């Protein structure tokens, strides 16, 4: 760690980076050296107490600094800014906005989504507010408009979603412009359509000019504004192509109109070409906007679940308040048929709750005192009082909406190819158009035909379809998945899941009910009650499913209180160790007994028989110095979920191999696996070994891991795709790329199915987007496409891509769940 020297660099503003993982001065020194090695860094101060690194000058690439810190074994604490971007029309615009945002000092990364019109900017935590104005200014300099999106966390949201006012207004404006363009263009087109029938209805040139001019410079003004912004940023976009093409056709017509009339016939005018191209582009944008809104239907449906008011008990009476004013601990009264306004637990009453729009569960779920309810669900027939546990941004519904929005805003890996193509697309098209102009003009001497063919090249080129192909499919796929109770964390998980060839399951709580019962307990001395009492003593206060089974069995058989256990501690992957009535007892696996030197041979045959029947066997032993003693065994059985066998069959139907990874003995694990039809079993796997087992499976292709517990988190993270049960722990859900909102293993096959269909749509969209350009541009350059036909093809390329995506909305789970 060092001080900043007194030189000119010290007067420059610094970049503040919050560092995770620093614990001492040695760490600070390591971070200091890593940062100084980054090109452009002139001075560094690292404070191990505040965990802040100050780097000068502030213009150093923040992404390079973050990578250097990560390479040193630490991390930059990151924040995120979401911006709404207006004015983007194609994939080239996306690249331009991303470059502008990444060029702002302090930005680590930026990602822009054309379909959602959102930018996600990653910055050092704490710099959000200071960077906001600079980010908005950078976007403005690039020719677009940036603003903070409407925050709907606590506010009631209409069915139109977070931009409920903005989106319909845009759609209305698009429709009005389209109608005006059609009204002005039809008189120019109808005479052209009559020519094959030997009807000469062509309007006088001055009248054509009067009709085409407002189309060109009023309705087409958007293209000139966006094109000028692109030129100022030294780049190109779809608007530049349209502006160049239509201006060429319009200008050529004006030129001919100003020339003396030929002796025979009329001067060649192309006002209808420029006007029709603009009208068709406006039609395409209107249809595209409508279709894009439909891809966000799932988000709008979730947002519309937020109630606006709640009935709260305060000071002994019920009062109605805004839902945003409810606080944790408030008792909320919900009448039959009303939507539950908060997350909480039932304090009074019994009812059924319809959670279909949240979890995908089609049948109402019974709710009684102590049961959890989710805000947004519809209360059934009963009057209930609910103690509030979460509101606003912390509610389950808000977190679901946030997760789906994050997934829809992200970029799938395949989008990187599109971004590279889009970066050079417009310049290449302009060069091809220029080459077409010169080739036809110099080769044939017919500069009219040369200009029209060059115009056709410009207007058929469509970077819009390329930009929409992937994000619209991701939006539709994550949306329909959320409707079915499948939350996909990001676009990468969605894309990778389609290639999964093996699904590994944790057993307990995933394939089984997770509520084991004690089916047998055998004492060495025949005193089964004493064996059960000692086992219950060790497990008092434990939340482990096996402990609950022992305590329930003891309570059912005895009215006595179990002896108090002392110094109880868990032995990871083995069991429990503690002192009961002066005896050091061990309760756990056969491996634990073997490591303690306790001989289990006297009950081995009985244990093997129970394991063969599908039971999990635990042993109770005692250690007294060098003396050991086996007290007996306890056998538990956790029945498979009713829908587990069907879930495995569905995965097999998809061509996916199934594996069960369990800490249970081979007999118990094998019995469950055979009953469910699972292909492979890995038994006696310790929690810390599950991740290694997943990595071993990955040698044969992509692997998904399904689990629900804390001990599953490393395996979920190690898998190509982690899938967490929604009833599991927060740790498991955080480590997973996909979360199932209800404990139904059948949703695993549904998640893979929607992933495959989404990736198929992405590939279809990209094929059509590239095909339009690969086929259309050469045809236009060869003079085989009229500018009007080229404009129509360009307009409908985007519409066809988005319409193809909308077919995903018809997807539904492969089975009723």
Long-range contacts (C-beta under 8 A, 24 or more apart in sequence): 1-25, 1-28, 1-29, 1-32, 1-45, 1-46, 1-47, 1-48, 2-32, 2-44, 2-45, 3-45, 4-43, 4-44, 4-45, 4-54, 4-56, 5-43, 7-42, 7-43, 9-42, 9-43, 9-56, 9-57, 10-43, 10-56, 12-42, 12-56, 12-57, 12-58, 13-56, 13-57, 13-58, 14-43, 14-54, 14-55, 14-56, 14-57, 14-58, 15-54, 15-55, 15-56, 15-57, 15-58, 15-60, 15-62, 15-65, 15-105, 15-106, 15-124, 16-52, 16-53, 16-54, 16-55, 16-124, 16-126, 16-127, 17-52, 17-53, 17-54, 17-55, 17-62, 17-65, 17-66, 17-69, 17-76, 17-124, 18-51, 18-52, 18-76, 18-77, 18-124, 18-125, 18-126, 19-46, 19-51, 19-52, 19-53, 19-69, 19-74, 19-75, 19-76, 19-77, 20-51, 20-74, 20-75, 20-76, 20-77, 21-73, 21-74, 21-75, 22-46, 22-48, 22-51, 22-74, 23-48, 24-48, 27-74, 30-72, 30-73, 30-74, 31-69, 31-72, 31-74, 33-72, 34-68, 34-69, 34-71, 34-72, 35-65, 35-68, 35-69, 37-68, 38-64, 38-65, 38-68, 39-64, 41-65, 58-105, 58-106, 59-105, 60-105, 62-105, 62-106, 62-107, 62-108, 62-123, 62-124, 63-102, 63-107, 63-108, 63-109, 66-108, 76-108, 76-124, 77-124, 77-125, 77-126, 78-108, 78-122, 78-123, 78-124, 78-125, 79-122, 79-123, 79-124, 79-125, 79-126, 79-127, 79-128, 80-120, 80-121, 80-122, 80-123, 81-120, 81-121, 81-123, 81-128, 81-131, 81-132, 81-135, 82-118, 82-119, 82-120, 82-121, 82-148, 82-149, 82-409, 83-118, 83-119, 83-121, 83-135, 83-136, 83-139, 83-146, 83-147, 83-148, 83-149, 84-117, 84-118, 84-119, 84-146, 84-147, 84-148, 84-149, 84-163, 85-112, 85-117, 85-118, 85-119, 85-139, 85-144, 85-145, 85-146, 86-117, 86-144, 86-145, 86-146, 86-147, 87-143, 87-144, 87-145, 87-226, 87-229, 88-112, 88-114, 88-117, 88-144, 89-226, 89-237, 89-238, 89-239, 89-285, 89-464, 90-114, 90-237, 90-238, 90-239, 90-422, 90-462, 90-463, 90-464, 90-466, 90-467, 91-418, 91-419, 91-421, 91-422, 91-425, 91-463, 91-464, 91-466, 91-467, 92-230, 92-235, 92-236, 92-237, 92-238, 92-422, 92-423, 92-425, 92-426, 92-463, 92-467, 93-144, 93-226, 93-237, 93-238, 93-467, 94-419, 94-422, 94-467, 95-235, 95-419, 95-422, 95-423, 96-142, 96-143, 96-144, 96-230, 96-233, 96-235, 96-237, 97-139, 97-142, 97-144, 99-142, 100-138, 100-139, 100-141, 100-142, 100-233, 101-135, 101-138, 101-139, 103-138, 104-131, 104-134, 104-135, 104-138, 105-134, 106-130, 106-131, 106-134, 107-131, 107-135, 111-409, 111-410, 111-411, 113-408, 113-409, 113-410, 113-411, 113-471, 114-467, 114-468, 114-471, 115-292, 115-295, 115-408, 115-468, 115-471, 115-472, 115-474, 115-475, 116-296, 116-405, 116-408, 116-409, 116-471, 116-475, 118-149, 118-409, 119-146, 120-409, 120-410, 141-233, 142-229, 142-233, 143-226, 143-228, 143-229, 143-230, 143-232, 143-233, 144-229, 152-303, 152-306, 153-392, 153-393, 153-398, 154-323, 154-324, 154-392, 154-393, 155-324, 156-306, 156-307, 156-308, 156-323, 157-303, 157-304, 157-306, 158-304, 159-300, 159-301, 159-304, 160-300, 161-296, 161-299, 161-300, 161-303, 161-304, 162-299, 162-303, 167-293, 170-289, 171-286, 171-289, 171-290, 171-293, 174-282, 174-285, 174-286, 174-289, 175-286, 177-219, 177-282, 178-279, 178-282, 178-283, 178-286, 180-214, 180-219, 181-215, 181-219, 181-275, 181-278, 181-279, 181-282, 181-283, 182-279, 184-211, 184-212, 184-214, 184-215, 184-219, 184-275, 185-211, 185-215, 185-272, 185-275, 185-276, 185-278, 185-279, 187-211, 188-212, 188-271, 188-272, 188-275, 188-276, 189-272, 189-276, 192-272, 202-266, 205-257, 205-266, 205-267, 205-269, 206-257, 208-253, 208-269, 208-271, 208-272, 209-253, 209-254, 209-257, 209-271, 211-271, 211-275, 212-250, 212-253, 212-271, 212-272, 212-274, 212-275, 215-274, 215-275, 215-278, 215-279, 216-246, 216-247, 216-250, 216-274, 216-275, 216-278, 219-278, 219-279, 219-282, 220-246, 220-278, 223-278, 223-281, 230-426, 235-426, 236-426, 236-427, 236-430, 237-426, 237-463, 238-426, 238-461, 238-462, 238-463, 238-464, 240-426, 240-430, 241-426, 241-429, 241-430, 241-458, 241-459, 241-461, 242-277, 242-278, 242-281, 242-458, 242-459, 244-430, 244-433, 244-458, 245-277, 245-433, 245-454, 245-455, 245-456, 245-458, 245-459, 245-787, 246-273, 246-274, 246-277, 246-278, 246-455, 246-459, 247-274, 248-451, 248-454, 248-455, 248-458, 249-273, 249-274, 249-277, 249-451, 249-452, 249-455, 249-787, 250-274, 252-448, 252-451, 252-452, 268-448, 270-452, 270-787, 272-788, 273-452, 273-455, 273-786, 273-787, 273-788, 273-791, 274-787, 276-788, 276-791, 276-792, 277-459, 277-787, 277-788, 277-790, 277-791, 278-791, 280-788, 280-791, 280-792, 280-794, 280-795, 280-796, 281-791, 281-794, 281-795, 283-795, 284-464, 284-794, 284-795, 284-796, 284-797, 284-798, 284-799, 285-795, 285-798, 287-799, 287-802, 288-464, 288-468, 288-798, 288-799, 288-802, 291-472, 291-799, 291-802, 291-803, 291-805, 291-806, 292-468, 292-472, 292-802, 294-806, 294-809, 295-472, 295-475, 295-476, 295-479, 295-802, 295-805, 295-806, 295-809, 296-408, 296-475, 296-479, 297-479, 297-809, 298-404, 298-478, 298-479, 298-480, 298-482, 298-483, 299-401, 299-404, 299-405, 299-408, 299-479, 301-357, 301-483, 302-357, 302-358, 302-376, 302-397, 302-400, 302-401, 302-404, 302-482, 303-401, 305-339, 305-357, 305-358, 305-375, 305-376, 305-397, 306-375, 306-376, 306-397, 307-338, 307-339, 307-340, 307-341, 307-375, 307-376, 309-341, 310-341, 310-342, 311-335, 313-385, 323-391, 324-391, 324-392, 326-388, 326-391, 327-388, 327-391, 328-388, 328-389, 328-390, 328-391, 329-387, 329-388, 330-387, 330-388, 331-385, 331-386, 331-387, 331-388, 332-385, 332-386, 332-388, 333-383, 333-384, 333-385, 333-386, 334-379, 334-383, 334-384, 334-385, 334-386, 335-379, 335-383, 336-379, 336-380, 336-381, 336-382, 336-383, 337-378, 337-379, 337-380, 338-378, 338-379, 339-376, 339-377, 339-378, 339-379, 340-373, 340-374, 340-375, 340-376, 340-377, 340-378, 340-379, 340-386, 341-375, 342-375, 342-386, 342-388, 342-389, 342-390, 342-391, 342-395, 343-372, 343-373, 343-374, 343-375, 343-388, 343-389, 343-390, 343-391, 343-394, 343-395, 343-396, 343-397, 344-372, 344-373, 344-375, 344-386, 344-387, 344-388, 344-389, 344-390, 345-370, 345-371, 345-372, 345-373, 345-386, 345-387, 345-389, 346-370, 346-371, 346-372, 346-373, 346-384, 346-385, 346-386, 347-384, 347-385, 347-386, 347-387, 348-384, 348-385, 349-382, 349-383, 349-384, 349-385, 350-382, 350-384, 351-379, 351-380, 351-381, 351-382, 351-383, 351-384, 352-380, 352-381, 352-382, 353-377, 353-378, 353-379, 353-380, 354-378, 354-380, 357-483, 358-396, 358-397, 358-400, 358-485, 358-741, 359-485, 359-726, 359-741, 359-742, 360-483, 360-484, 360-485, 360-486, 360-741, 360-742, 360-747, 360-813, 360-817, 361-485, 361-742, 361-817, 362-816, 362-817, 400-482, 400-487, 400-741, 403-487, 403-489, 403-739, 404-478, 404-479, 404-482, 404-487, 404-488, 406-489, 406-490, 407-474, 407-478, 407-487, 407-488, 407-489, 407-490, 407-491, 407-493, 407-494, 408-471, 408-474, 408-475, 408-478, 408-479, 408-491, 410-474, 410-490, 410-491, 410-492, 411-470, 411-471, 411-491, 412-470, 412-474, 412-491, 412-492, 412-494, 412-495, 412-762, 413-492, 413-495, 413-496, 414-470, 414-495, 414-762, 414-766, 415-470, 415-471, 415-491, 418-466, 418-467, 418-469, 418-470, 418-766, 421-466, 422-463, 422-466, 422-467, 425-461, 425-463, 425-466, 425-773, 426-461, 426-463, 429-457, 429-458, 429-461, 429-777, 430-458, 432-457, 432-777, 432-781, 433-457, 433-458, 435-781, 436-780, 436-781, 439-781, 440-783, 449-783, 452-786, 452-787, 453-780, 453-781, 453-782, 453-783, 455-787, 455-790, 456-780, 456-781, 456-783, 456-785, 456-786, 456-787, 456-789, 456-790, 457-777, 457-780, 457-781, 457-790, 459-787, 459-790, 459-791, 459-794, 460-772, 460-773, 460-776, 460-777, 460-779, 460-780, 460-785, 460-790, 460-791, 460-793, 460-794, 461-773, 461-776, 461-777, 461-794, 462-769, 462-772, 462-773, 462-793, 462-794, 462-797, 462-798, 464-794, 464-797, 464-798, 465-765, 465-768, 465-769, 465-772, 465-797, 465-798, 465-800, 465-801, 466-766, 466-769, 466-770, 466-773, 468-765, 468-769, 468-798, 468-801, 468-802, 468-805, 469-762, 469-765, 469-766, 469-768, 469-769, 469-801, 470-762, 470-765, 470-766, 472-765, 472-801, 472-802, 472-805, 473-758, 473-761, 473-762, 473-765, 473-805, 473-808, 474-758, 474-762, 475-805, 476-758, 476-761, 476-805, 476-806, 476-808, 476-809, 477-754, 477-755, 477-757, 477-758, 477-761, 477-808, 479-809, 480-754, 480-808, 480-809, 480-811, 480-812, 481-750, 481-751, 481-754, 484-747, 484-750, 484-754, 484-812, 484-813, 484-817, 485-726, 485-740, 485-741, 485-742, 485-744, 485-747, 485-817, 486-738, 486-739, 486-740, 486-741, 486-747, 486-750, 486-751, 486-754, 487-726, 487-738, 487-739, 487-740, 487-741, 488-737, 488-738, 488-751, 488-755, 489-736, 489-737, 489-738, 489-739, 490-737, 492-737, 493-721, 493-737, 493-738, 494-755, 494-758, 494-759, 495-755, 495-758, 495-759, 495-762, 496-702, 496-720, 496-721, 496-737, 496-755, 497-704, 497-721, 497-737, 497-738, 497-751, 497-752, 497-755, 497-756, 498-752, 498-755, 498-756, 498-758, 498-759, 498-760, 499-701, 499-702, 499-720, 500-656, 500-701, 500-702, 500-703, 500-704, 500-720, 500-721, 500-752, 500-755, 501-655, 501-656, 501-657, 501-700, 501-701, 501-702, 501-703, 502-656, 502-657, 502-658, 502-659, 502-697, 502-698, 502-700, 502-701, 502-702, 502-703, 502-704, 503-651, 503-656, 503-657, 503-658, 503-659, 503-703, 503-704, 503-705, 503-706, 503-748, 503-752, 504-658, 504-659, 504-660, 504-661, 504-693, 504-694, 504-697, 504-703, 504-704, 504-705, 504-706, 504-715, 504-719, 505-658, 505-659, 505-660, 505-661, 505-678, 505-706, 505-707, 505-745, 506-660, 506-661, 506-662, 506-690, 506-705, 506-706, 506-707, 506-708, 506-709, 506-712, 506-715, 507-638, 507-660, 507-661, 507-662, 507-664, 507-669, 507-672, 508-545, 508-638, 508-662, 508-664, 508-709, 509-545, 509-708, 509-709, 509-725, 509-727, 509-728, 509-743, 510-706, 510-707, 510-708, 510-725, 510-745, 511-640, 511-641, 511-644, 511-660, 511-672, 511-676, 511-745, 512-638, 512-639, 512-640, 512-641, 512-644, 512-672, 513-638, 513-639, 513-640, 513-641, 514-545, 514-638, 514-708, 514-743, 515-545, 515-548, 515-549, 515-638, 516-545, 516-546, 516-549, 516-616, 516-636, 516-637, 516-638, 517-549, 517-552, 517-553, 517-636, 517-637, 517-638, 518-549, 518-550, 518-552, 518-553, 518-634, 518-635, 518-636, 519-610, 519-615, 519-635, 519-636, 519-637, 520-610, 520-615, 520-633, 520-634, 520-635, 521-553, 521-632, 521-633, 521-634, 521-635, 522-603, 522-606, 522-632, 522-633, 522-635, 523-631, 523-632, 524-602, 524-603, 524-630, 524-631, 524-632, 525-631, 528-632, 529-557, 529-558, 531-620, 531-631, 531-632, 531-634, 532-557, 532-558, 532-634, 533-558, 533-560, 533-562, 533-563, 534-563, 534-580, 534-583, 534-585, 534-620, 534-631, 535-587, 535-618, 535-620, 535-634, 536-562, 537-562, 537-563, 537-564, 537-565, 537-578, 537-580, 538-565, 538-568, 538-576, 538-578, 538-580, 538-585, 538-587, 539-576, 539-587, 540-564, 540-565, 542-576, 545-638, 546-616, 546-618, 546-636, 549-636, 550-634, 572-686, 572-687, 572-688, 573-663, 573-686, 573-687, 573-688, 575-618, 583-622, 583-624, 584-622, 584-623, 584-624, 585-620, 585-621, 585-622, 585-631, 586-619, 586-620, 586-621, 586-622, 586-623, 587-618, 587-619, 587-620, 588-618, 588-619, 589-618, 589-619, 589-663, 589-665, 590-617, 590-619, 590-665, 591-684, 592-619, 593-619, 593-621, 593-630, 596-621, 596-623, 596-628, 597-623, 597-628, 598-622, 598-623, 598-628, 598-629, 598-630, 599-628, 599-630, 600-630, 600-633, 602-630, 603-630, 603-632, 603-633, 606-633, 607-633, 607-635, 608-667, 610-635, 610-667, 611-665, 611-666, 611-667, 611-668, 611-671, 612-667, 612-671, 613-637, 613-667, 613-671, 614-667, 614-668, 614-671, 614-672, 614-675, 615-667, 615-668, 616-664, 616-665, 616-668, 617-665, 617-668, 640-672, 640-675, 640-676, 641-743, 641-744, 641-745, 643-744, 643-745, 643-746, 643-817, 644-676, 644-745, 645-675, 645-676, 645-677, 646-746, 646-815, 647-744, 647-745, 647-746, 647-748, 647-749, 648-676, 648-677, 648-678, 648-745, 649-677, 650-746, 650-749, 650-814, 650-815, 651-748, 651-749, 651-752, 652-677, 653-749, 654-749, 654-752, 654-753, 654-756, 656-749, 656-752, 659-697, 661-685, 661-690, 661-693, 661-694, 661-705, 661-715, 663-687, 687-711, 687-714, 688-714, 690-714, 690-715, 691-715, 691-717, 691-718, 692-718, 694-718, 694-719, 704-748, 704-752, 706-745, 706-748, 707-732, 708-732, 708-743, 723-748, 723-751, 742-817, 744-817, 746-813, 746-814, 746-815, 746-817, 747-813, 747-817, 749-814, 750-813, 750-814, 750-815, 750-817, 753-811, 753-814, 754-811, 757-808, 757-811, 758-808, 761-804, 761-805, 761-807, 761-808, 764-804, 765-801, 765-804, 765-805, 768-797, 768-800, 768-801, 768-804, 769-797, 769-801, 772-797
